[in-house]
Amino acid sequence: MTTATMPMLDTYPKSINMDRAKLAATIDALRSCAQACTACADACLSEDMVAELTKCIRTNLDCADVCDTTARVLSRHTGYDANVSRSLLEACATACKSCGDECAAHAGMHEHCRVCADSCRACEKACRDLLAVMT
């Protein structure tokens, strides 16, 4: 999958105080997870047993919003505040864990939940990996 993330980071005229490749991978994982969570919530709404998926839908939408916001903040570097980025990455890892766990509980019956759980797990890992190298 080709994204504009790394080419955009490469064009930033000042230094970025972290590994650009790891930052790009995290932003891409965040965007992918936000899309997967949004699509999973929509698919859950189309299931016959939608009432049983209420928590899954809510968790999906929360995770999508947190991932999207985190990706947008990580894409901005002028006036960078590591404390804000760190807090968002921690919140995002928490949201991804929660959503991944909820979707995994439905994965045996709903393939969209399995795909979403996998995306959440990958995004949680990317957030934690970036947190580990942040200064």
Kinemage of the C-alpha trace (Angstrom):
@kinemage 1
@onewidth
@group {chain A} dominant
@subgroup {mainchain}
@vectorlist {calphas} color= white
{ca met a 1} P 0.000 0.000 0.000
{ca thr a 2} L 1.443 3.325 -1.033
{ca thr a 3} L 0.666 6.339 1.119
{ca ala a 4} L 1.804 9.934 1.082
{ca thr a 5} L 2.911 9.754 4.711
{ca met a 6} L 6.640 9.143 4.237
{ca pro a 7} L 6.997 11.441 1.209
{ca met a 8} L 5.309 14.211 3.231
{ca leu a 9} L 7.574 13.615 6.232
{ca asp a 10} L 10.573 13.708 3.884
{ca thr a 11} L 9.538 17.153 2.648
{ca tyr a 12} L 9.296 18.682 6.126
{ca pro a 13} L 11.980 21.397 6.052
{ca lys a 14} L 13.107 21.175 9.690
{ca ser a 15} L 14.354 18.323 11.806
{ca ile a 16} L 11.850 15.935 13.366
{ca asn a 17} L 12.853 14.694 16.788
{ca met a 18} L 12.094 11.018 16.078
{ca asp a 19} L 12.661 8.278 13.538
{ca arg a 20} L 10.709 9.367 10.449
{ca ala a 21} L 10.169 5.809 9.197
{ca lys a 22} L 8.736 4.674 12.541
{ca leu a 23} L 6.594 7.811 12.709
{ca ala a 24} L 5.279 7.187 9.178
{ca ala a 25} L 4.517 3.546 9.977
{ca thr a 26} L 2.587 4.617 13.073
{ca ile a 27} L 0.587 7.257 11.193
{ca asp a 28} L -0.253 4.680 8.507
{ca ala a 29} L -1.313 2.131 11.162
{ca leu a 30} L -3.501 4.777 12.802
{ca arg a 31} L -5.203 5.652 9.521
{ca ser a 32} L -5.718 1.984 8.664
{ca cys a 33} L -7.174 1.235 12.089
{ca ala a 34} L -9.536 4.218 11.921
{ca gln a 35} L -10.827 2.958 8.577
{ca ala a 36} L -11.182 -0.634 9.801
{ca cys a 37} L -13.042 0.462 12.932
{ca thr a 38} L -15.396 2.701 10.961
{ca ala a 39} L -16.139 -0.087 8.476
{ca cys a 40} L -16.601 -2.635 11.270
{ca ala a 41} L -19.084 -0.385 13.079
{ca asp a 42} L -21.002 0.012 9.835
{ca ala a 43} L -20.978 -3.745 9.206
{ca cys a 44} L -22.162 -4.377 12.775
{ca leu a 45} L -25.101 -2.058 12.129
{ca ser a 46} L -26.084 -4.277 9.197
{ca glu a 47} L -26.030 -7.514 11.190
{ca asp a 48} L -29.338 -9.135 12.174
{ca met a 49} L -28.177 -9.225 15.798
{ca val a 50} L -27.291 -5.529 15.930
{ca ala a 51} L -28.583 -5.123 19.497
{ca glu a 52} L -25.944 -7.603 20.689
{ca leu a 53} L -23.232 -5.558 18.976
{ca thr a 54} L -23.967 -2.202 20.622
{ca lys a 55} L -20.783 -2.200 22.715
{ca cys a 56} L -18.737 -3.293 19.699
{ca ile a 57} L -20.149 -0.455 17.604
{ca arg a 58} L -19.467 2.111 20.314
{ca thr a 59} L -15.938 0.814 20.884
{ca asn a 60} L -15.274 0.847 17.133
{ca leu a 61} L -16.397 4.445 16.768
{ca asp a 62} L -14.410 5.605 19.805
{ca cys a 63} L -11.281 3.861 18.533
{ca ala a 64} L -11.712 5.299 15.032
{ca asp a 65} L -11.997 8.834 16.424
{ca val a 66} L -8.976 8.468 18.711
{ca cys a 67} L -6.860 6.939 15.921
{ca asp a 68} L -7.854 9.632 13.442
{ca thr a 69} L -7.088 12.449 15.875
{ca thr a 70} L -3.767 10.899 16.868
{ca ala a 71} L -2.738 10.525 13.210
{ca arg a 72} L -3.570 14.167 12.535
{ca val a 73} L -1.602 15.412 15.552
{ca leu a 74} L 1.407 13.215 14.723
{ca ser a 75} L 1.361 14.636 11.184
{ca arg a 76} L 2.072 18.147 12.516
{ca his a 77} L 5.599 19.035 13.609
{ca thr a 78} L 5.787 22.805 13.937
{ca gly a 79} L 5.704 23.688 17.626
{ca tyr a 80} L 5.816 19.975 18.519
{ca asp a 81} L 4.875 19.101 22.116
{ca ala a 82} L 6.046 15.613 23.056
{ca asn a 83} L 3.720 15.548 26.070
{ca val a 84} L 0.634 15.946 23.885
{ca ser a 85} L 1.826 13.339 21.384
{ca arg a 86} L 2.756 10.934 24.162
{ca ser a 87} L -0.649 11.337 25.849
{ca leu a 88} L -2.484 10.751 22.587
{ca leu a 89} L -0.410 7.667 21.759
{ca glu a 90} L -1.119 6.241 25.218
{ca ala a 91} L -4.850 6.928 24.849
{ca cys a 92} L -4.800 5.426 21.383
{ca ala a 93} L -3.048 2.267 22.551
{ca thr a 94} L -5.714 1.925 25.253
{ca ala a 95} L -8.563 2.463 22.776
{ca cys a 96} L -7.030 -0.038 20.340
{ca lys a 97} L -6.633 -2.648 23.095
{ca ser a 98} L -10.243 -2.188 24.178
{ca cys a 99} L -11.585 -2.316 20.635
{ca gly a 100} L -9.362 -5.230 19.682
{ca asp a 101} L -10.582 -7.207 22.698
{ca glu a 102} L -14.241 -6.409 21.963
{ca cys a 103} L -13.956 -7.270 18.279
{ca ala a 104} L -12.050 -10.460 19.057
{ca ala a 105} L -15.018 -11.576 21.165
{ca his a 106} L -17.205 -11.444 18.025
{ca ala a 107} L -14.587 -12.605 15.521
{ca gly a 108} L -15.864 -16.173 15.431
{ca met a 109} L -19.233 -15.022 14.114
{ca his a 110} L -18.314 -11.884 12.171
{ca glu a 111} L -15.329 -11.736 9.826
{ca his a 112} L -15.381 -7.923 9.882
{ca cys a 113} L -14.749 -8.079 13.631
{ca arg a 114} L -11.759 -10.381 13.090
{ca val a 115} L -10.253 -8.013 10.533
{ca cys a 116} L -10.866 -5.059 12.829
{ca ala a 117} L -9.347 -6.833 15.831
{ca asp a 118} L -6.196 -7.551 13.800
{ca ser a 119} L -5.964 -3.909 12.741
{ca cys a 120} L -6.445 -2.737 16.327
{ca arg a 121} L -3.697 -5.067 17.564
{ca ala a 122} L -1.295 -3.805 14.882
{ca cys a 123} L -2.104 -0.187 15.691
{ca glu a 124} L -1.712 -0.716 19.427
{ca lys a 125} L 1.732 -2.208 18.772
{ca ala a 126} L 2.727 0.672 16.484
{ca cys a 127} L 1.665 3.212 19.131
{ca arg a 128} L 3.593 1.409 21.862
{ca asp a 129} L 6.669 1.039 19.613
{ca leu a 130} L 6.695 4.775 18.865
{ca leu a 131} L 6.166 5.609 22.535
{ca ala a 132} L 9.222 3.496 23.377
{ca val a 133} L 11.496 5.646 21.222
{ca met a 134} L 10.026 9.092 21.897
{ca thr a 135} L 12.172 11.681 23.631
